[in-house]
Amino acid sequence: MTWAGIALNRWARWTLAANYRSLLTVVADHEVVDRGPYRLVRHPMYLGSTLICAGVATILRTWPTAIAWMLPPLGLLHRIEIEEGMLAEELGGRYPRYAAERARLIPGLW
């Protein structure tokens, strides 16, 4: 699970290329990326990070560490709300159209 998360995270970051920023910003000529893992979900890097945390929590096998490793993905849920609002506002109709066709994190669920 951890290795799958690392692979997904890296693939998503590579796919974003010049659009990737660690801080939430919209760059000049920002494009809505709909290729690679972004064909299936809107936030594959966050899904990858969640898989990494879940994998580490599974490996460590204690409740306190499992809970500690699952806290970062909960923070990502808040970041997703902020990011999606910013992208919808800054990119006009392009982002809402893209978002309507894809799950946020888990295809078929959310």
C-alpha positions in Angstrom: 0.0 0.0 0.0 2.8 2.4 0.9 4.7 1.7 -2.4 1.5 2.2 -4.4 0.9 5.5 -2.7 4.5 6.6 -3.4 4.1 5.6 -7.1 0.7 7.4 -7.4 2.0 10.5 -5.7 5.1 10.7 -8.0 3.1 10.0 -11.2 0.6 12.7 -10.3 3.3 15.2 -9.5 5.1 14.4 -12.8 1.9 14.7 -14.7 1.2 18.2 -13.3 4.7 19.3 -14.4 4.8 23.2 -14.4 1.4 23.4 -12.7 2.7 21.8 -9.5 3.2 24.0 -6.5 3.4 23.0 -2.9 1.5 26.1 -1.9 -2.0 26.6 -3.3 -1.6 29.0 -6.1 -2.8 29.4 -9.7 0.0 30.2 -12.1 -0.2 32.2 -15.4 -1.6 30.0 -18.2 -2.7 27.4 -15.6 -4.2 24.4 -17.3 -6.7 21.9 -16.0 -4.8 18.7 -16.2 -7.0 15.8 -17.2 -4.4 13.2 -18.2 -2.5 10.5 -16.3 -4.0 9.8 -12.9 -6.1 13.0 -13.3 -8.3 11.1 -15.7 -9.8 9.2 -12.8 -9.6 11.4 -9.8 -9.2 15.1 -9.1 -6.6 14.7 -6.4 -4.4 11.7 -7.0 -1.4 13.2 -5.1 -3.6 13.4 -2.0 -4.9 9.8 -2.6 -1.2 8.7 -2.9 -0.4 10.5 0.4 -3.3 8.8 2.1 -2.2 5.4 0.8 1.3 6.1 2.2 -0.1 7.0 5.6 -2.4 4.0 5.7 0.4 1.7 4.7 2.8 3.0 7.3 0.0 2.8 9.9 -0.6 -0.8 8.9 3.1 -1.6 9.1 3.5 -0.1 12.6 0.5 -2.1 13.9 -0.3 -0.1 17.1 -3.4 2.1 17.6 -1.6 5.2 18.7 0.7 5.2 15.7 -2.1 4.3 13.3 -4.2 7.2 14.6 -1.2 9.5 14.3 -0.5 8.4 10.7 -4.1 8.9 9.7 -4.2 12.6 10.9 -2.5 14.0 7.9 -5.1 12.7 5.4 -7.8 14.3 7.5 -6.0 17.6 7.0 -6.0 17.0 3.3 -9.8 17.0 3.3 -9.7 20.6 4.4 -7.1 21.5 1.8 -9.2 19.9 -0.9 -12.1 22.2 0.0 -9.9 25.3 -0.2 -8.1 24.2 -3.4 -11.3 23.4 -5.2 -12.9 26.7 -4.3 -9.8 28.6 -5.5 -9.6 26.6 -8.8 -13.3 27.1 -9.5 -12.9 30.9 -8.9 -9.7 31.4 -10.8 -10.2 29.1 -13.7 -13.8 29.9 -14.5 -15.9 27.1 -16.0 -13.0 24.9 -16.9 -12.5 23.5 -13.4 -16.2 22.9 -12.5 -16.6 21.0 -15.8 -13.6 18.9 -15.1 -14.7 18.3 -11.5 -18.2 17.2 -12.5 -16.6 14.3 -14.5 -14.3 12.9 -11.8 -14.4 11.7 -8.2 -12.4 13.7 -5.7 -10.3 10.9 -4.3 -11.9 7.5 -4.7 -13.5 6.5 -8.1 -17.1 5.5 -7.7 -17.3 6.7 -4.1 -16.2 10.3 -3.6 
